[in-house]
Amino acid sequence: MSAGTRQGGLSSAVVLGESPSATGGGRDGGTAVLLGESPAATGVVPDVAEVVLPGESRTASSAGRPGVATPGGDWAWTGGSRRGGLRVVVVGGGISGLLTAIRCVLDGHRVVLLERGPVPHPGATSFDQHRALRALVVGDTAATRQAAELHRHWRELDALLCDHLPGAGLYRRVGVLQALPPGQVPAAVATASAAGVPIRIVHPSAYPLVGFPRGSGAVLEPHAGTLLADRMLHAAARWLRHHPDAELRPGREAVGIDPDRARVRLADGTTVTGDVVLVAAGPWTGALVDRPVALHRQTMVYLRPPAALAHAWAATPTVGGIGTDGRAWLLPSVAGTLLKVSTDAVRREVTTLSGPDDDAGWAARVLAAGVVSDVDGYDVVRVKHCHYATAADGNTGFVRIGPAVWARPASGGDGFRTAPLAADAVVAQLAGQATAVGTLA
């Protein structure tokens, strides 16, 4: 079946939370230019959705970069410091560490970032081709509304980090499709409506390449999409590397933290001291701070679709709740990436981050989950194990470890997506710390 036939089913989809007027007027007086219903008919592959959310606008300079908002929000560089600066030592060069360092610089602090390997580190759990960015949490309006705010944060970051890289587009708004039991579709509609998040009810038959649970329904978030994760890490490191208030120190492995004196002990026997230490070393954080966490390992399989299906996959959204048991998900081939598939059925709790694993066995379980139709026609290019940590209380943000030390010991499975919120929250707490340091000075 052609991509045009596959997408054609959207033309009769029910659209919720969007203005039906011809001008596309959005809620709160904003303007929403919606993802085209039939891109294949025009020959345009929507790897970047042409969407402007309420409160955002495009400038002439962003004409070649669809989906990039005009700078001017919390993650915009204004050219000056907003408050008295601290010397902040950030431990970890993954997404949490890099974005926290950027947020500190934007608030007028001086940052030293320590990373045991290169920056960014290819071995970091956040170093991956792409990650999904969605908002809808069925049945939880507050969580959906908060998740929707992440779209704004990531658009601002996209504009900040790609300022000198026209066409980079690190946030590709290809949409996110969620398969649901038919009885949950009304709840999804109610949640999205209450949170002000546009969704569309679609039929799974419109996506024949994807394996849906028998009898399931589906809803599409047209304003959601895919973060190009590894490119985001490189862009964040580049931004910090060229900023006078940031210093990157690769090859510096932290082996101990003094929570009382904001001091980091390194593997070479030296120490680095600041006014504040922020530990954002992903699942390795637990080795540096005394916070109980559970470690999890997830296996992901990267596929190359048959050449005849490449265009169809490029026009496919990210999809969750799929596979025979509804526990699987996929991220499509977009901007040169591979097709990534996995399932919660292969997520397991582990005691170490470096133990041996049966790559072939876990990959076989992923491929047998019914995520992709006719999967035998696809090439398996790579198998990767991703790790993350969870806390018993469900907290995924930074927690205070000592008078001048915070850490993010458990980011959960959504650690990449929520990194801007975690950075915002901890940097907001530094305001009081800066006042105290200024008084002592």
Phi, psi and omega in degrees: 000138184284161177299324181295320178294318182298316182283340185300335181295345181284341187295337179253014182291152176278130181252125183241143177079009181237152180284131179279359184288158182294335181278351178074026181299129182264182179289160179058028176077004180278181179239131178240116174263111193275154175303132182302142183288328184223073183296330183295330181294333180262357181080011181259122176272121188278060176285346169229112181286135179278085185229133172239123182271164178306137178086001180242162177209166175252148174253167180299327183289344181262012183300327179272002181233078181302144175084011179254123183279157175293132178302154179149005180255203183297332183256027179261139177274121183262354178093002180206163180281146182260344177203170180303140189268147171253160168269110185251125175260118179255127179255115179119130182247027172273197185295320180295314181294315182294315181290326176294321177297316178298316181298322177297314180298318180297334178267008173092014179267160175260133190238136167242121181252125180254133179219134184293336179238207176290165178241115357284161182267120179300340179272358179294146182294338179272356180276103185206168180296310185204158177224149182278146175231106183232170180239322191293122170238099189303127178088356182231093183295318182298315179295323178294318180295318178295318179296326178297330177297333180296332176302315180296315180301313183289329176293320177295318177296320178302315180294319181295310187282337181257015185305323181251017181232070183306134177086358183296310176051074184283344177244107183259116187269077183270355183090156176232125180256133180237120176279140183219152168301143184308325181291344181266350181299315177301323178295322177296318178298315181296317180297313181297318180297316181294328182271354181074030181255118179295133172221163175234138171276125180231166178256135180306333181296344177287351183230073186292344179283344186258140178269111180260152172299147181302129175077011184281159169256187180200149173231146182244128170266101183290340182268000179269181181177213189232132173265128177279090196299305184295325178291327176296318178297315179297318181294321179294317178296320179298316180299314180294321182298331182261007180258132184295340181264011179233140177229121178264131179236086177288161178071021179243099183273121176280133180238354179196150179233130172265104186290343182271334186238015178050052184235137179247126177264131183259162182296335180276005177093352179272170178231154175233128184240144176220183172284330182216145172241130177242116183262117182223059185261025178061218182293350176277352182300325182300338178281348184252336181230152184272079177223121181292130177221161172254132180265138181234148177236134180233135179261131178239143180242133182252124186243149170252116182293158172303147184305325182292343183253001185302315182294321180296319179292327179294339180257014182259138178283171166295143185226136177231166180073028186248191186084172183302320183259004178075016183252006185256169179206163177213151170242129190283170173288113180218136178055039175088004179278167173275167173280124182250131180228150174196179179209148177295345179294341179253011174277129181220154178275137182229168180252350181218155180267353189236008182292159178293154180215158181268087183304311184296320181293315179291321178297321180298323179293322178296313183293335181272001185280356179075033182283321184237136177291138178053050186296339180297342179274003182256149176269129173278114185265325187203149171234130184225143175255127179251143180241147171206164183241148176232152177253153182299328181273000178080001181291130180240009180259190176284142175237151182278125182261327181205186182305327183223028181228128173238154179214153173247080186285336184223102181268347181073182182289345179255025186300323180293308183302321186266004183304319178299322179293319178297318179296315178304314186294315183287324180291328175298326179288340181287347180301313178294325179295319179296321178297318180295317179295319178298323179293318180293327181291000000 
